[in-house]
Amino acid sequence: MPSKTVTLEIPARQAAKYEAAFDEYIEKIDRSLERNKRTQERIDRLKAETAVIRARLQARMKGLCGRNF
């Protein structure tokens, strides 16, 4: 679908309110993206830590039982 541009003439006060609302919305999106980035970094770190713990447990179980689990 092709994009379209629409021009409206509205009072300056109303335009300022719209602009402030858009700016606030964009700030919320930016904060959400940053929070998602931090969450993903934490998930990745926990996955790596879990992999290390799992490898240690598997090695210990192999040593104790002589086989992999």
PDB file of N, CA, C and O in Angstrom:
ATOM      1  N   MET A   1       0.848  -1.168   0.000  1.00  0.00           N
ATOM      2  CA  MET A   1       0.000   0.000   0.000  1.00  0.00           C
ATOM      3  C   MET A   1       0.902   1.241   0.000  1.00  0.00           C
ATOM      4  O   MET A   1       1.769   1.361   0.865  1.00  0.00           O
ATOM      5  N   PRO A   2       0.721   2.136  -0.922  1.00  0.00           N
ATOM      6  CA  PRO A   2       1.557   3.340  -0.970  1.00  0.00           C
ATOM      7  C   PRO A   2       1.237   4.259   0.207  1.00  0.00           C
ATOM      8  O   PRO A   2       0.099   4.329   0.670  1.00  0.00           O
ATOM      9  N   SER A   3       2.255   4.956   0.674  1.00  0.00           N
ATOM     10  CA  SER A   3       2.034   5.878   1.786  1.00  0.00           C
ATOM     11  C   SER A   3       1.448   7.184   1.265  1.00  0.00           C
ATOM     12  O   SER A   3       1.619   7.547   0.101  1.00  0.00           O
ATOM     13  N   LYS A   4       0.757   7.875   2.154  1.00  0.00           N
ATOM     14  CA  LYS A   4       0.138   9.144   1.792  1.00  0.00           C
ATOM     15  C   LYS A   4       0.482  10.172   2.859  1.00  0.00           C
ATOM     16  O   LYS A   4       0.641   9.840   4.033  1.00  0.00           O
ATOM     17  N   THR A   5       0.590  11.399   2.443  1.00  0.00           N
ATOM     18  CA  THR A   5       0.825  12.501   3.361  1.00  0.00           C
ATOM     19  C   THR A   5      -0.410  13.381   3.367  1.00  0.00           C
ATOM     20  O   THR A   5      -0.940  13.751   2.319  1.00  0.00           O
ATOM     21  N   VAL A   6      -0.854  13.708   4.571  1.00  0.00           N
ATOM     22  CA  VAL A   6      -2.021  14.560   4.722  1.00  0.00           C
ATOM     23  C   VAL A   6      -1.590  15.792   5.506  1.00  0.00           C
ATOM     24  O   VAL A   6      -0.944  15.674   6.547  1.00  0.00           O
ATOM     25  N   THR A   7      -1.938  16.948   5.020  1.00  0.00           N
ATOM     26  CA  THR A   7      -1.610  18.194   5.703  1.00  0.00           C
ATOM     27  C   THR A   7      -2.877  18.779   6.306  1.00  0.00           C
ATOM     28  O   THR A   7      -3.899  18.917   5.635  1.00  0.00           O
ATOM     29  N   LEU A   8      -2.788  19.118   7.582  1.00  0.00           N
ATOM     30  CA  LEU A   8      -3.925  19.702   8.281  1.00  0.00           C
ATOM     31  C   LEU A   8      -3.527  21.049   8.857  1.00  0.00           C
ATOM     32  O   LEU A   8      -2.383  21.249   9.267  1.00  0.00           O
ATOM     33  N   GLU A   9      -4.450  21.941   8.883  1.00  0.00           N
ATOM     34  CA  GLU A   9      -4.220  23.208   9.563  1.00  0.00           C
ATOM     35  C   GLU A   9      -4.985  23.163  10.867  1.00  0.00           C
ATOM     36  O   GLU A   9      -6.213  23.072  10.880  1.00  0.00           O
ATOM     37  N   ILE A  10      -4.245  23.229  11.970  1.00  0.00           N
ATOM     38  CA  ILE A  10      -4.859  23.205  13.289  1.00  0.00           C
ATOM     39  C   ILE A  10      -4.251  24.327  14.118  1.00  0.00           C
ATOM     40  O   ILE A  10      -3.161  24.805  13.804  1.00  0.00           O
ATOM     41  N   PRO A  11      -4.927  24.746  15.151  1.00  0.00           N
ATOM     42  CA  PRO A  11      -4.399  25.805  15.995  1.00  0.00           C
ATOM     43  C   PRO A  11      -3.055  25.407  16.615  1.00  0.00           C
ATOM     44  O   PRO A  11      -2.812  24.232  16.889  1.00  0.00           O
ATOM     45  N   ALA A  12      -2.199  26.386  16.829  1.00  0.00           N
ATOM     46  CA  ALA A  12      -0.853  26.143  17.361  1.00  0.00           C
ATOM     47  C   ALA A  12      -0.899  25.411  18.694  1.00  0.00           C
ATOM     48  O   ALA A  12      -0.085  24.520  18.938  1.00  0.00           O
ATOM     49  N   ARG A  13      -1.838  25.773  19.557  1.00  0.00           N
ATOM     50  CA  ARG A  13      -1.942  25.123  20.865  1.00  0.00           C
ATOM     51  C   ARG A  13      -2.235  23.631  20.705  1.00  0.00           C
ATOM     52  O   ARG A  13      -1.643  22.798  21.391  1.00  0.00           O
ATOM     53  N   GLN A  14      -3.145  23.306  19.804  1.00  0.00           N
ATOM     54  CA  GLN A  14      -3.489  21.899  19.561  1.00  0.00           C
ATOM     55  C   GLN A  14      -2.308  21.162  18.929  1.00  0.00           C
ATOM     56  O   GLN A  14      -2.031  20.013  19.273  1.00  0.00           O
ATOM     57  N   ALA A  15      -1.618  21.825  18.008  1.00  0.00           N
ATOM     58  CA  ALA A  15      -0.441  21.210  17.377  1.00  0.00           C
ATOM     59  C   ALA A  15       0.625  20.906  18.424  1.00  0.00           C
ATOM     60  O   ALA A  15       1.269  19.858  18.371  1.00  0.00           O
ATOM     61  N   ALA A  16       0.814  21.819  19.376  1.00  0.00           N
ATOM     62  CA  ALA A  16       1.795  21.605  20.435  1.00  0.00           C
ATOM     63  C   ALA A  16       1.407  20.405  21.297  1.00  0.00           C
ATOM     64  O   ALA A  16       2.272  19.630  21.706  1.00  0.00           O
ATOM     65  N   LYS A  17       0.123  20.250  21.572  1.00  0.00           N
ATOM     66  CA  LYS A  17      -0.341  19.096  22.347  1.00  0.00           C
ATOM     67  C   LYS A  17      -0.074  17.796  21.593  1.00  0.00           C
ATOM     68  O   LYS A  17       0.386  16.815  22.177  1.00  0.00           O
ATOM     69  N   TYR A  18      -0.366  17.797  20.297  1.00  0.00           N
ATOM     70  CA  TYR A  18      -0.111  16.605  19.489  1.00  0.00           C
ATOM     71  C   TYR A  18       1.380  16.266  19.472  1.00  0.00           C
ATOM     72  O   TYR A  18       1.775  15.112  19.639  1.00  0.00           O
ATOM     73  N   GLU A  19       2.185  17.291  19.267  1.00  0.00           N
ATOM     74  CA  GLU A  19       3.627  17.063  19.220  1.00  0.00           C
ATOM     75  C   GLU A  19       4.136  16.516  20.542  1.00  0.00           C
ATOM     76  O   GLU A  19       4.956  15.598  20.554  1.00  0.00           O
ATOM     77  N   ALA A  20       3.667  17.063  21.653  1.00  0.00           N
ATOM     78  CA  ALA A  20       4.076  16.577  22.971  1.00  0.00           C
ATOM     79  C   ALA A  20       3.633  15.128  23.172  1.00  0.00           C
ATOM     80  O   ALA A  20       4.375  14.320  23.730  1.00  0.00           O
ATOM     81  N   ALA A  21       2.434  14.807  22.722  1.00  0.00           N
ATOM     82  CA  ALA A  21       1.935  13.436  22.854  1.00  0.00           C
ATOM     83  C   ALA A  21       2.782  12.468  22.026  1.00  0.00           C
ATOM     84  O   ALA A  21       3.130  11.385  22.496  1.00  0.00           O
ATOM     85  N   PHE A  22       3.111  12.859  20.802  1.00  0.00           N
ATOM     86  CA  PHE A  22       3.968  12.016  19.969  1.00  0.00           C
ATOM     87  C   PHE A  22       5.339  11.830  20.605  1.00  0.00           C
ATOM     88  O   PHE A  22       5.866  10.718  20.638  1.00  0.00           O
ATOM     89  N   ASP A  23       5.920  12.919  21.112  1.00  0.00           N
ATOM     90  CA  ASP A  23       7.235  12.831  21.759  1.00  0.00           C
ATOM     91  C   ASP A  23       7.192  11.897  22.965  1.00  0.00           C
ATOM     92  O   ASP A  23       8.104  11.097  23.172  1.00  0.00           O
ATOM     93  N   GLU A  24       6.131  12.003  23.754  1.00  0.00           N
ATOM     94  CA  GLU A  24       5.984  11.127  24.923  1.00  0.00           C
ATOM     95  C   GLU A  24       5.863   9.671  24.491  1.00  0.00           C
ATOM     96  O   GLU A  24       6.458   8.785  25.105  1.00  0.00           O
ATOM     97  N   TYR A  25       5.100   9.427  23.446  1.00  0.00           N
ATOM     98  CA  TYR A  25       4.928   8.070  22.937  1.00  0.00           C
ATOM     99  C   TYR A  25       6.261   7.502  22.456  1.00  0.00           C
ATOM    100  O   TYR A  25       6.585   6.349  22.739  1.00  0.00           O
ATOM    101  N   ILE A  26       7.024   8.298  21.739  1.00  0.00           N
ATOM    102  CA  ILE A  26       8.332   7.846  21.256  1.00  0.00           C
ATOM    103  C   ILE A  26       9.268   7.568  22.424  1.00  0.00           C
ATOM    104  O   ILE A  26      10.021   6.595  22.386  1.00  0.00           O
ATOM    105  N   GLU A  27       9.238   8.401  23.463  1.00  0.00           N
ATOM    106  CA  GLU A  27      10.059   8.164  24.652  1.00  0.00           C
ATOM    107  C   GLU A  27       9.670   6.848  25.326  1.00  0.00           C
ATOM    108  O   GLU A  27      10.539   6.105  25.783  1.00  0.00           O
ATOM    109  N   LYS A  28       8.368   6.556  25.390  1.00  0.00           N
ATOM    110  CA  LYS A  28       7.911   5.298  25.978  1.00  0.00           C
ATOM    111  C   LYS A  28       8.420   4.107  25.169  1.00  0.00           C
ATOM    112  O   LYS A  28       8.845   3.097  25.730  1.00  0.00           O
ATOM    113  N   ILE A  29       8.372   4.237  23.861  1.00  0.00           N
ATOM    114  CA  ILE A  29       8.873   3.159  22.999  1.00  0.00           C
ATOM    115  C   ILE A  29      10.366   2.964  23.233  1.00  0.00           C
ATOM    116  O   ILE A  29      10.830   1.830  23.350  1.00  0.00           O
ATOM    117  N   ASP A  30      11.124   4.060  23.301  1.00  0.00           N
ATOM    118  CA  ASP A  30      12.565   3.968  23.538  1.00  0.00           C
ATOM    119  C   ASP A  30      12.866   3.296  24.874  1.00  0.00           C
ATOM    120  O   ASP A  30      13.755   2.449  24.960  1.00  0.00           O
ATOM    121  N   ARG A  31      12.121   3.674  25.921  1.00  0.00           N
ATOM    122  CA  ARG A  31      12.326   3.053  27.240  1.00  0.00           C
ATOM    123  C   ARG A  31      11.992   1.560  27.195  1.00  0.00           C
ATOM    124  O   ARG A  31      12.689   0.740  27.792  1.00  0.00           O
ATOM    125  N   SER A  32      10.932   1.225  26.490  1.00  0.00           N
ATOM    126  CA  SER A  32      10.548  -0.177  26.366  1.00  0.00           C
ATOM    127  C   SER A  32      11.615  -0.975  25.618  1.00  0.00           C
ATOM    128  O   SER A  32      11.946  -2.092  26.016  1.00  0.00           O
ATOM    129  N   LEU A  33      12.144  -0.417  24.556  1.00  0.00           N
ATOM    130  CA  LEU A  33      13.203  -1.098  23.803  1.00  0.00           C
ATOM    131  C   LEU A  33      14.445  -1.297  24.657  1.00  0.00           C
ATOM    132  O   LEU A  33      15.078  -2.352  24.600  1.00  0.00           O
ATOM    133  N   GLU A  34      14.795  -0.297  25.443  1.00  0.00           N
ATOM    134  CA  GLU A  34      15.964  -0.409  26.321  1.00  0.00           C
ATOM    135  C   GLU A  34      15.721  -1.472  27.393  1.00  0.00           C
ATOM    136  O   GLU A  34      16.613  -2.263  27.699  1.00  0.00           O
ATOM    137  N   ARG A  35      14.524  -1.491  27.956  1.00  0.00           N
ATOM    138  CA  ARG A  35      14.180  -2.499  28.970  1.00  0.00           C
ATOM    139  C   ARG A  35      14.230  -3.897  28.350  1.00  0.00           C
ATOM    140  O   ARG A  35      14.732  -4.833  28.972  1.00  0.00           O
ATOM    141  N   ASN A  36      13.715  -4.040  27.135  1.00  0.00           N
ATOM    142  CA  ASN A  36      13.768  -5.331  26.442  1.00  0.00           C
ATOM    143  C   ASN A  36      15.204  -5.766  26.174  1.00  0.00           C
ATOM    144  O   ASN A  36      15.534  -6.946  26.285  1.00  0.00           O
ATOM    145  N   LYS A  37      16.042  -4.819  25.825  1.00  0.00           N
ATOM    146  CA  LYS A  37      17.455  -5.125  25.582  1.00  0.00           C
ATOM    147  C   LYS A  37      18.124  -5.638  26.855  1.00  0.00           C
ATOM    148  O   LYS A  37      18.847  -6.634  26.827  1.00  0.00           O
ATOM    149  N   ARG A  38      17.877  -4.950  27.974  1.00  0.00           N
ATOM    150  CA  ARG A  38      18.454  -5.390  29.251  1.00  0.00           C
ATOM    151  C   ARG A  38      17.925  -6.762  29.657  1.00  0.00           C
ATOM    152  O   ARG A  38      18.672  -7.596  30.168  1.00  0.00           O
ATOM    153  N   THR A  39      16.642  -6.989  29.428  1.00  0.00           N
ATOM    154  CA  THR A  39      16.040  -8.286  29.748  1.00  0.00           C
ATOM    155  C   THR A  39      16.682  -9.385  28.919  1.00  0.00           C
ATOM    156  O   THR A  39      17.015 -10.445  29.450  1.00  0.00           O
ATOM    157  N   GLN A  40      16.863  -9.144  27.614  1.00  0.00           N
ATOM    158  CA  GLN A  40      17.481 -10.154  26.752  1.00  0.00           C
ATOM    159  C   GLN A  40      18.918 -10.418  27.174  1.00  0.00           C
ATOM    160  O   GLN A  40      19.363 -11.565  27.157  1.00  0.00           O
ATOM    161  N   GLU A  41      19.652  -9.374  27.555  1.00  0.00           N
ATOM    162  CA  GLU A  41      21.027  -9.562  28.036  1.00  0.00           C
ATOM    163  C   GLU A  41      21.040 -10.441  29.279  1.00  0.00           C
ATOM    164  O   GLU A  41      21.905 -11.305  29.426  1.00  0.00           O
ATOM    165  N   ARG A  42      20.078 -10.218  30.176  1.00  0.00           N
ATOM    166  CA  ARG A  42      19.988 -11.034  31.394  1.00  0.00           C
ATOM    167  C   ARG A  42      19.646 -12.475  31.041  1.00  0.00           C
ATOM    168  O   ARG A  42      20.233 -13.403  31.596  1.00  0.00           O
ATOM    169  N   ILE A  43      18.711 -12.669  30.129  1.00  0.00           N
ATOM    170  CA  ILE A  43      18.347 -14.022  29.693  1.00  0.00           C
ATOM    171  C   ILE A  43      19.562 -14.734  29.117  1.00  0.00           C
ATOM    172  O   ILE A  43      19.823 -15.891  29.446  1.00  0.00           O
ATOM    173  N   ASP A  44      20.304 -14.044  28.258  1.00  0.00           N
ATOM    174  CA  ASP A  44      21.494 -14.646  27.646  1.00  0.00           C
ATOM    175  C   ASP A  44      22.528 -15.015  28.704  1.00  0.00           C
ATOM    176  O   ASP A  44      23.138 -16.082  28.632  1.00  0.00           O
ATOM    177  N   ARG A  45      22.727 -14.129  29.691  1.00  0.00           N
ATOM    178  CA  ARG A  45      23.681 -14.405  30.768  1.00  0.00           C
ATOM    179  C   ARG A  45      23.241 -15.623  31.578  1.00  0.00           C
ATOM    180  O   ARG A  45      24.057 -16.489  31.894  1.00  0.00           O
ATOM    181  N   LEU A  46      21.958 -15.689  31.912  1.00  0.00           N
ATOM    182  CA  LEU A  46      21.454 -16.825  32.682  1.00  0.00           C
ATOM    183  C   LEU A  46      21.539 -18.133  31.891  1.00  0.00           C
ATOM    184  O   LEU A  46      21.818 -19.186  32.464  1.00  0.00           O
ATOM    185  N   LYS A  47      21.304 -18.072  30.593  1.00  0.00           N
ATOM    186  CA  LYS A  47      21.454 -19.267  29.759  1.00  0.00           C
ATOM    187  C   LYS A  47      22.895 -19.765  29.786  1.00  0.00           C
ATOM    188  O   LYS A  47      23.142 -20.966  29.891  1.00  0.00           O
ATOM    189  N   ALA A  48      23.843 -18.835  29.692  1.00  0.00           N
ATOM    190  CA  ALA A  48      25.255 -19.217  29.714  1.00  0.00           C
ATOM    191  C   ALA A  48      25.623 -19.819  31.071  1.00  0.00           C
ATOM    192  O   ALA A  48      26.320 -20.831  31.130  1.00  0.00           O
ATOM    193  N   GLU A  49      25.163 -19.207  32.149  1.00  0.00           N
ATOM    194  CA  GLU A  49      25.438 -19.734  33.483  1.00  0.00           C
ATOM    195  C   GLU A  49      24.814 -21.119  33.655  1.00  0.00           C
ATOM    196  O   GLU A  49      25.426 -22.007  34.248  1.00  0.00           O
ATOM    197  N   THR A  50      23.612 -21.300  33.144  1.00  0.00           N
ATOM    198  CA  THR A  50      22.937 -22.589  33.229  1.00  0.00           C
ATOM    199  C   THR A  50      23.697 -23.658  32.452  1.00  0.00           C
ATOM    200  O   THR A  50      23.804 -24.798  32.905  1.00  0.00           O
ATOM    201  N   ALA A  51      24.221 -23.298  31.295  1.00  0.00           N
ATOM    202  CA  ALA A  51      24.988 -24.257  30.490  1.00  0.00           C
ATOM    203  C   ALA A  51      26.236 -24.722  31.245  1.00  0.00           C
ATOM    204  O   ALA A  51      26.590 -25.899  31.194  1.00  0.00           O
ATOM    205  N   VAL A  52      26.894 -23.808  31.937  1.00  0.00           N
ATOM    206  CA  VAL A  52      28.081 -24.168  32.720  1.00  0.00           C
ATOM    207  C   VAL A  52      27.697 -25.112  33.853  1.00  0.00           C
ATOM    208  O   VAL A  52      28.364 -26.123  34.073  1.00  0.00           O
ATOM    209  N   ILE A  53      26.629 -24.790  34.567  1.00  0.00           N
ATOM    210  CA  ILE A  53      26.181 -25.646  35.673  1.00  0.00           C
ATOM    211  C   ILE A  53      25.794 -27.025  35.159  1.00  0.00           C
ATOM    212  O   ILE A  53      26.133 -28.042  35.765  1.00  0.00           O
ATOM    213  N   ARG A  54      25.085 -27.053  34.045  1.00  0.00           N
ATOM    214  CA  ARG A  54      24.667 -28.339  33.468  1.00  0.00           C
ATOM    215  C   ARG A  54      25.873 -29.182  33.076  1.00  0.00           C
ATOM    216  O   ARG A  54      25.900 -30.386  33.331  1.00  0.00           O
ATOM    217  N   ALA A  55      26.870 -28.555  32.457  1.00  0.00           N
ATOM    218  CA  ALA A  55      28.073 -29.293  32.056  1.00  0.00           C
ATOM    219  C   ALA A  55      28.785 -29.856  33.279  1.00  0.00           C
ATOM    220  O   ALA A  55      29.254 -30.994  33.258  1.00  0.00           O
ATOM    221  N   ARG A  56      28.865 -29.069  34.336  1.00  0.00           N
ATOM    222  CA  ARG A  56      29.501 -29.553  35.573  1.00  0.00           C
ATOM    223  C   ARG A  56      28.737 -30.734  36.163  1.00  0.00           C
ATOM    224  O   ARG A  56      29.338 -31.723  36.583  1.00  0.00           O
ATOM    225  N   LEU A  57      27.410 -30.626  36.192  1.00  0.00           N
ATOM    226  CA  LEU A  57      26.603 -31.718  36.734  1.00  0.00           C
ATOM    227  C   LEU A  57      26.737 -32.989  35.901  1.00  0.00           C
ATOM    228  O   LEU A  57      26.847 -34.090  36.440  1.00  0.00           O
ATOM    229  N   GLN A  58      26.727 -32.820  34.572  1.00  0.00           N
ATOM    230  CA  GLN A  58      26.870 -33.990  33.707  1.00  0.00           C
ATOM    231  C   GLN A  58      28.227 -34.656  33.908  1.00  0.00           C
ATOM    232  O   GLN A  58      28.326 -35.883  33.928  1.00  0.00           O
ATOM    233  N   ALA A  59      29.277 -33.836  34.056  1.00  0.00           N
ATOM    234  CA  ALA A  59      30.609 -34.404  34.278  1.00  0.00           C
ATOM    235  C   ALA A  59      30.662 -35.140  35.613  1.00  0.00           C
ATOM    236  O   ALA A  59      31.256 -36.214  35.713  1.00  0.00           O
ATOM    237  N   ARG A  60      30.050 -34.568  36.621  1.00  0.00           N
ATOM    238  CA  ARG A  60      30.038 -35.213  37.939  1.00  0.00           C
ATOM    239  C   ARG A  60      29.246 -36.517  37.892  1.00  0.00           C
ATOM    240  O   ARG A  60      29.679 -37.526  38.449  1.00  0.00           O
ATOM    241  N   MET A  61      28.080 -36.502  37.227  1.00  0.00           N
ATOM    242  CA  MET A  61      27.276 -37.717  37.125  1.00  0.00           C
ATOM    243  C   MET A  61      28.008 -38.802  36.337  1.00  0.00           C
ATOM    244  O   MET A  61      27.930 -39.985  36.668  1.00  0.00           O
ATOM    245  N   LYS A  62      28.711 -38.388  35.303  1.00  0.00           N
ATOM    246  CA  LYS A  62      29.475 -39.368  34.522  1.00  0.00           C
ATOM    247  C   LYS A  62      30.571 -39.975  35.394  1.00  0.00           C
ATOM    248  O   LYS A  62      30.839 -41.175  35.340  1.00  0.00           O
ATOM    249  N   GLY A  63      31.204 -39.110  36.204  1.00  0.00           N
ATOM    250  CA  GLY A  63      32.249 -39.613  37.103  1.00  0.00           C
ATOM    251  C   GLY A  63      31.696 -40.560  38.147  1.00  0.00           C
ATOM    252  O   GLY A  63      32.344 -41.547  38.496  1.00  0.00           O
ATOM    253  N   LEU A  64      30.508 -40.274  38.649  1.00  0.00           N
ATOM    254  CA  LEU A  64      29.913 -41.112  39.694  1.00  0.00           C
ATOM    255  C   LEU A  64      29.280 -42.389  39.131  1.00  0.00           C
ATOM    256  O   LEU A  64      29.383 -43.458  39.733  1.00  0.00           O
ATOM    257  N   CYS A  65      28.643 -42.271  38.002  1.00  0.00           N
ATOM    258  CA  CYS A  65      27.866 -43.401  37.455  1.00  0.00           C
ATOM    259  C   CYS A  65      28.512 -44.046  36.236  1.00  0.00           C
ATOM    260  O   CYS A  65      28.136 -45.147  35.834  1.00  0.00           O
ATOM    261  N   GLY A  66      29.479 -43.359  35.655  1.00  0.00           N
ATOM    262  CA  GLY A  66      30.159 -43.906  34.492  1.00  0.00           C
ATOM    263  C   GLY A  66      29.385 -43.774  33.187  1.00  0.00           C
ATOM    264  O   GLY A  66      29.724 -44.415  32.192  1.00  0.00           O
ATOM    265  N   ARG A  67      28.349 -42.947  33.192  1.00  0.00           N
ATOM    266  CA  ARG A  67      27.607 -42.741  31.948  1.00  0.00           C
ATOM    267  C   ARG A  67      27.021 -41.325  31.901  1.00  0.00           C
ATOM    268  O   ARG A  67      26.913 -40.645  32.921  1.00  0.00           O
ATOM    269  N   ASN A  68      26.651 -40.908  30.697  1.00  0.00           N
ATOM    270  CA  ASN A  68      26.048 -39.582  30.522  1.00  0.00           C
ATOM    271  C   ASN A  68      24.553 -39.634  30.798  1.00  0.00           C
ATOM    272  O   ASN A  68      23.900 -40.662  30.615  1.00  0.00           O
ATOM    273  N   PHE A  69      24.036 -38.512  31.238  1.00  0.00           N
ATOM    274  CA  PHE A  69      22.605 -38.385  31.474  1.00  0.00           C
ATOM    275  C   PHE A  69      22.028 -37.335  30.576  1.00  0.00           C
ATOM    276  O   PHE A  69      20.825 -37.076  30.622  1.00  0.00           O
TER     277      PHE A  69
END
